[in-house]
């Protein structure tokens, strides 16, 4: 993993298991729990059966970054326990797999950013991204400056 890499990540519920509103809030809170500690979250949306986010691993030690595997294990493991309890669900919550892609430049970042923001609108869950309660985006990020966001 290179210094400063950002990743577009998608992970899905097991067999399209639909998350309740409370479960979606748990997943959102979990994705943000270690924000600016283990990783930096730029944007995240929790949909009824999947999650999209752009994340950047941060330093774990002076020379080693948190791995995507560690980050995802933490997010999915903790949220699965809380979601199972909240929904009285017995069984698997998240698929083992995830889709991740390195965000290579400002153009890709903006494309992924807009894809994530508009996901609830395209799915008919809200009229605007801002109306969807399970979308969080870094408040100070200005994509209109056309600069690739750095730490």
Residue frames relative to the residue before (quaternion, step in Angstrom):
aa qw qx qy qz dx dy dz
X 1.0000 0.0000 0.0000 0.0000 0.00 0.00 0.00
X 0.3613 -0.7531 0.5156 0.1907 3.54 -0.85 0.97
X 0.6101 -0.5339 0.4383 0.3880 3.51 -1.28 0.40
X 0.8462 0.2129 -0.1543 0.4635 3.55 -0.96 0.90
X 0.4181 0.7104 -0.4873 0.2882 3.62 1.17 0.07
X 0.1672 -0.7323 0.6511 0.1086 3.49 -1.18 0.72
X 0.1908 -0.7954 0.5703 0.0755 3.55 -1.09 0.71
X 0.2803 -0.6707 0.6590 0.1932 3.49 -1.22 0.74
X 0.0236 -0.8173 0.5734 -0.0520 3.57 -0.64 1.16
X 0.0442 -0.7515 0.6576 0.0304 3.52 -1.16 0.76
X 0.0760 0.7638 -0.6409 0.0082 3.54 -1.05 0.78
X 0.3147 -0.7914 0.5162 0.0906 3.50 -1.09 0.93
X 0.5267 -0.5832 0.5040 0.3584 3.50 -1.29 0.39
X 0.6078 -0.5575 0.4348 0.3616 3.52 -1.30 0.45
X 0.8607 -0.0717 0.0101 0.5040 3.57 -0.82 1.09
X 0.6465 -0.5658 0.2981 0.4160 3.57 1.00 0.95
X 0.1609 0.7952 -0.5532 0.1891 3.58 1.16 0.69
X 0.2861 -0.7879 0.5237 0.1523 3.61 -0.71 1.05
X 0.3382 -0.7539 0.5381 0.1664 3.53 -0.77 1.12
X 0.4468 -0.6614 0.5341 0.2786 3.55 -1.03 0.81
X 0.6803 -0.4465 0.3562 0.4593 3.61 -1.25 0.11
X 0.6506 0.5121 -0.3163 0.4630 3.59 0.94 -0.88
X 0.6597 0.5047 -0.3056 0.4654 3.59 0.98 -0.83
X 0.6306 0.5221 -0.3355 0.4660 3.59 1.03 -0.73
X 0.6400 0.5103 -0.3268 0.4724 3.58 1.02 -0.76
X 0.6159 0.5333 -0.3387 0.4707 3.59 1.03 -0.77
X 0.6678 0.4969 -0.3041 0.4633 3.59 0.88 -0.92
X 0.6481 0.5118 -0.3164 0.4668 3.60 0.95 -0.84
X 0.6654 0.5010 -0.3000 0.4650 3.59 0.85 -0.96
X 0.6529 0.5157 -0.3120 0.4588 3.58 1.00 -0.82
X 0.6423 0.5211 -0.3274 0.4569 3.60 0.95 -0.83
X 0.7318 0.4230 -0.2283 0.4830 3.59 1.07 -0.71
X 0.4486 0.7455 -0.4290 0.2427 3.60 1.22 -0.34
X 0.7912 0.2574 -0.1358 0.5379 3.61 0.87 -0.92
X 0.2631 0.7739 -0.5281 0.2301 3.58 1.21 0.48
X 0.8341 0.1202 -0.1626 0.5132 3.56 -0.92 1.07
X 0.6416 0.4539 -0.3487 0.5106 3.59 1.26 0.39
X 0.7942 0.1556 -0.0649 0.5838 3.58 0.73 -1.11
X 0.7860 0.0119 0.0411 0.6168 3.55 1.17 -0.63
X 0.3507 -0.6871 0.5893 0.2401 3.51 -1.34 0.30
X 0.2005 -0.7598 0.6093 0.1061 3.57 -0.82 1.03
X 0.2492 -0.7638 0.5795 0.1367 3.56 -0.88 0.98
X 0.7673 -0.1287 0.1193 0.6168 3.55 1.05 -0.86
X 0.0271 0.7781 -0.6272 0.0191 3.57 -1.16 0.66
X 0.0216 -0.7586 0.6505 0.0303 3.54 -1.16 0.71
X 0.1830 -0.7548 0.6226 0.0957 3.54 -1.03 0.90
X 0.1650 -0.7882 0.5918 0.0359 3.51 -0.53 1.28
X 0.7175 -0.4488 0.2840 0.4507 3.63 -1.18 0.18
X 0.8358 0.1339 -0.0635 0.5287 3.63 0.99 -0.66
X 0.7864 0.1883 -0.1624 0.5655 3.61 1.18 0.38
X 0.2773 -0.7297 0.6041 0.1602 3.53 -1.37 0.28
X 0.0964 -0.7498 0.6514 0.0652 3.55 -1.14 0.78
X 0.1451 0.7870 -0.5964 0.0619 3.58 -1.08 0.67
X 0.2542 -0.6781 0.6532 0.2213 3.49 -1.39 0.27
X 0.0321 0.8132 -0.5709 0.1087 3.52 -0.64 1.19
X 0.1550 -0.7591 0.6255 0.0921 3.54 -1.23 0.59
X 0.3796 -0.7190 0.5322 0.2361 3.61 -0.62 1.09
X 0.2640 -0.7509 0.5882 0.1433 3.54 -1.13 0.77
X 0.6825 -0.4803 0.3525 0.4233 3.56 -1.29 0.17
X 0.2928 -0.7291 0.6007 0.1479 3.51 -1.07 0.95
X 0.7497 0.0422 -0.0036 0.6605 3.54 1.13 -0.85
X 0.7573 -0.3724 0.2541 0.4725 3.58 -1.21 -0.11
X 0.8224 0.2171 -0.0853 0.5189 3.58 1.05 -0.70
X 0.7200 0.4062 -0.2392 0.5093 3.61 1.24 0.05
X 0.3134 -0.7461 0.5636 0.1660 3.53 -0.98 0.97
X 0.5670 -0.5164 0.4912 0.4130 3.55 -1.29 0.32
X 0.3755 -0.7274 0.5253 0.2322 3.59 -0.90 0.87
X 0.6122 -0.5347 0.4236 0.4000 3.55 -1.23 0.42
X 0.6138 0.5545 -0.3492 0.4403 3.59 1.03 -0.72
X 0.6620 0.4933 -0.3040 0.4753 3.58 0.94 -0.87
X 0.6562 0.5184 -0.3069 0.4544 3.56 0.93 -0.91
X 0.7060 0.4625 -0.2700 0.4635 3.57 0.83 -0.98
X 0.6105 0.5422 -0.3532 0.4566 3.59 1.02 -0.72
X 0.6554 0.5099 -0.3002 0.4694 3.56 0.98 -0.86
X 0.6881 0.4888 -0.2836 0.4552 3.59 0.80 -1.02
X 0.7442 0.4227 -0.2316 0.4624 3.54 0.71 -1.10
X 0.6551 0.5322 -0.3186 0.4314 3.59 0.97 -0.80
X 0.7004 0.4568 -0.2736 0.4753 3.57 0.78 -1.01
X 0.6867 0.4817 -0.3029 0.4524 3.59 0.82 -0.96
X 0.6133 0.5615 -0.3581 0.4247 3.62 1.01 -0.71
X 0.6540 0.5040 -0.3152 0.4680 3.59 0.96 -0.82
X 0.6910 0.4765 -0.2773 0.4676 3.58 0.88 -0.94
X 0.6554 0.5056 -0.3109 0.4671 3.59 0.98 -0.82
X 0.6345 0.5308 -0.3319 0.4534 3.59 0.93 -0.85
X 0.6684 0.4872 -0.2980 0.4766 3.58 0.97 -0.84
X 0.6843 0.5038 -0.2895 0.4405 3.59 0.88 -0.93
X 0.7693 0.3478 -0.1775 0.5057 3.57 1.05 -0.76
X 0.3717 -0.7256 0.4855 0.3155 3.59 1.30 0.03
X 0.3438 0.7473 -0.4777 0.3084 3.53 1.01 0.95
X 0.1370 -0.7595 0.6309 0.0798 3.54 -0.88 0.98
X 0.6649 0.4724 -0.3583 0.4542 3.54 -0.62 1.10
X 0.7269 -0.4279 0.3307 0.4232 3.50 -1.37 -0.15
X 0.2813 -0.7549 0.5697 0.1628 3.58 -1.05 0.79
X 0.8145 0.1917 -0.0692 0.5432 3.61 0.78 -1.04
X 0.4986 -0.5913 0.5339 0.3416 3.56 -1.22 0.55
X 0.5731 -0.5983 0.4370 0.3502 3.56 -1.15 0.61
X 0.6994 0.4889 -0.2734 0.4439 3.55 0.95 -0.89
X 0.0776 -0.7404 0.6602 0.0992 3.48 -1.42 0.19
X 0.3320 -0.6814 0.6020 0.2513 3.52 -1.28 0.32
X 0.1013 0.7890 -0.6038 0.0522 3.58 -0.82 0.90
X 0.0461 -0.7830 0.6202 -0.0136 3.50 -1.11 0.77
X 0.4551 -0.6587 0.5249 0.2890 3.56 -1.01 0.83
X 0.3073 -0.7133 0.6020 0.1852 3.54 -1.02 0.90
X 0.2268 -0.8620 0.4467 0.0772 3.54 -0.23 1.30
X 0.8211 0.0076 0.0196 0.5704 3.60 1.07 -0.52
X 0.7417 -0.4198 0.2912 0.4345 3.55 -1.35 0.09
X 0.6296 0.5465 -0.3349 0.4391 3.58 1.01 -0.78
X 0.6693 0.4747 -0.2951 0.4896 3.61 0.90 -0.91
X 0.6242 0.5448 -0.3444 0.4415 3.57 0.96 -0.86
X 0.6870 0.4830 -0.2841 0.4626 3.57 0.83 -0.98
X 0.6398 0.5225 -0.3283 0.4581 3.60 1.00 -0.77
X 0.6737 0.4707 -0.2956 0.4870 3.61 0.91 -0.89
X 0.6097 0.5646 -0.3340 0.4450 3.57 1.01 -0.87
X 0.7078 0.4520 -0.2612 0.4760 3.57 0.80 -1.02
X 0.6031 0.5500 -0.3529 0.4574 3.58 1.04 -0.72
X 0.6745 0.4869 -0.2907 0.4727 3.58 0.89 -0.95
X 0.6667 0.5196 -0.3053 0.4386 3.60 0.83 -1.00
X 0.7587 0.4087 -0.2085 0.4624 3.57 0.89 -0.93
X 0.4118 0.7421 -0.4536 0.2720 3.60 1.24 -0.15
X 0.7026 0.4428 -0.3027 0.4675 3.67 0.77 -0.84
X 0.6145 0.5373 -0.3470 0.4619 3.60 1.11 -0.62
X 0.6658 0.4988 -0.2952 0.4699 3.59 0.90 -0.96
X 0.6946 0.4657 -0.2706 0.4769 3.59 1.08 -0.70
X 0.4974 -0.6816 0.4139 0.3416 3.61 1.27 -0.05
X 0.4677 0.6950 -0.4314 0.3348 3.60 1.21 0.40
X 0.7839 0.0078 -0.0223 0.6205 3.59 1.26 -0.28
X 0.5312 -0.6319 0.4591 0.3282 3.55 -1.23 0.41
X 0.7759 0.1125 -0.0657 0.6172 3.56 1.18 -0.61
X 0.6263 -0.5325 0.3878 0.4168 3.62 -1.14 0.42
X 0.6621 0.5432 -0.3075 0.4148 3.58 0.95 -0.88
X 0.6383 0.5339 -0.3270 0.4479 3.59 1.17 -0.46
X 0.6153 0.5578 -0.3535 0.4305 3.59 1.18 -0.43
X 0.3780 -0.7906 0.4346 0.2076 3.62 -0.48 1.16
X 0.7212 0.4301 -0.2493 0.4824 3.62 1.18 -0.35
X 0.5082 0.5607 -0.4447 0.4791 3.52 1.14 0.87
X 0.0137 0.7678 -0.6400 0.0257 3.55 -0.95 0.95
X 0.0139 0.7826 -0.6222 0.0128 3.53 -0.99 0.84
X 0.6052 -0.5655 0.4179 0.3732 3.51 -1.12 0.73
X 0.4091 -0.7720 0.4278 0.2317 3.59 -0.46 1.17
X 0.7290 0.4524 -0.2588 0.4438 3.61 0.99 -0.67
X 0.5288 0.6494 -0.4076 0.3640 3.59 1.24 -0.05
X 0.0914 -0.7949 0.5997 0.0094 3.56 -0.79 1.08
X 0.2159 -0.8072 0.5383 0.1097 3.57 -0.24 1.25
X 0.5567 0.6206 -0.3990 0.3817 3.60 1.17 -0.36
X 0.5787 0.5832 -0.3806 0.4243 3.60 1.21 -0.37
X 0.3207 -0.7924 0.4622 0.2358 3.58 1.36 -0.23
X 0.5225 0.5877 -0.4438 0.4296 3.59 1.09 0.67
X 0.4916 -0.6446 0.5008 0.3033 3.53 -1.04 0.82
X 0.4135 -0.7523 0.4486 0.2486 3.62 -0.57 1.09
X 0.0897 -0.7754 0.6247 0.0196 3.51 -0.89 1.01
X 0.6274 -0.5220 0.4114 0.4056 3.54 -1.28 0.23
